[in-house]
């Protein structure tokens, strides 16, 4: 699934997690209190990463945490336009410390 998406608009990369890195989250809307994106964001915060509520030009996050590369949310559009890496929830959930390299995706050029 990721390979198909990467061929069209994303290129595979990596990101070194470090305490203090900031991230914003994006996923399909949900009224549920327990969702995969909320669990992943809580895990990221336990690793020492800082959650931002929005993406601003002045203070962009170091990466966007997303449930899918195919989302068309405002944050995904901003990530593509501004070259912000996107980390999917599964690789982040597998990280055991904030000193690990995780798979990330960057908007493909061209």
C-alpha positions, 0 to 999 in steps of 0.5 A: 500500500505505501509503495503505491502511494510513494510512487505517486506523490511521496518519497521514502526517507527517514527521520531521527527522533530526538527528545523535543522534536515537535509534531502535529497530528492528522487523521480522518475526523472521529468523535471517539476518545480512543483512536489510533492517532490519539494512541500514537500521539500519546506514545510520541509524547511519552518518548519526549516529543512535543505535540503542536495543535497546528502548523504555522509558518513561524513555528512549523512542526518537525514532522506530521504524524498521520494515519495515511499518506492518502489523507487530503487534510489541511495539515497534509497539504501544508506538509506537502507544500512546506516539505515537512516530513510525514511519519505514519503511526505504525513506525512511530508506535514501534519506536522504543525511545526518542533516539530511534530512526523511523520511516518518514515520507516527503512530498515527491518533487516534480 
